[in-house]
């Protein structure tokens, strides 16, 4: 599947650029998304708020470090929309 980053995601990523472990895991997740042909093949993908186009992926680095990635799927294109550590802020901003 094709993928693109939104401006919001790029801005969010700057906030966490010093966390090398997160960047490494995030790179693996994005590569996995690029290789897949459908959303069923993406691991740990959960639908958000009963929509068919918005999903989230949790990245758990430790008990205190849990990040959420917001993804929107439109036709055959995946938009990586946002990333956040704070659960309330993530769900307030996405979708």
ChimeraX attribute file (.defattr): number of C-alpha atoms within 10 A of each C-alpha:
attribute: neighborCount
match mode: 1-to-1
recipient: residues
	/A:1	15
	/A:2	14
	/A:3	17
	/A:4	13
	/A:5	13
	/A:6	14
	/A:7	12
	/A:8	13
	/A:9	19
	/A:10	14
	/A:11	12
	/A:12	15
	/A:13	17
	/A:14	9
	/A:15	11
	/A:16	14
	/A:17	11
	/A:18	10
	/A:19	10
	/A:20	10
	/A:21	11
	/A:22	19
	/A:23	14
	/A:24	10
	/A:25	14
	/A:26	15
	/A:27	12
	/A:28	12
	/A:29	17
	/A:30	15
	/A:31	12
	/A:32	14
	/A:33	19
	/A:34	17
	/A:35	12
	/A:36	13
	/A:37	12
	/A:38	15
	/A:39	16
	/A:40	9
	/A:41	12
	/A:42	17
	/A:43	12
	/A:44	12
	/A:45	17
	/A:46	15
	/A:47	14
	/A:48	17
	/A:49	11
	/A:50	8
	/A:51	10
	/A:52	11
	/A:53	16
	/A:54	21
	/A:55	24
	/A:56	24
	/A:57	18
	/A:58	17
	/A:59	18
	/A:60	14
	/A:61	12
	/A:62	8
	/A:63	6
	/A:64	8
	/A:65	11
	/A:66	15
	/A:67	19
	/A:68	19
	/A:69	21
	/A:70	24
	/A:71	27
	/A:72	22
	/A:73	18
	/A:74	11
	/A:75	10
	/A:76	11
	/A:77	14
	/A:78	22
	/A:79	17
	/A:80	22
	/A:81	23
	/A:82	24
	/A:83	28
	/A:84	21
	/A:85	17
	/A:86	12
	/A:87	11
	/A:88	9
	/A:89	11
	/A:90	18
	/A:91	15
	/A:92	8
	/A:93	13
	/A:94	17
	/A:95	17
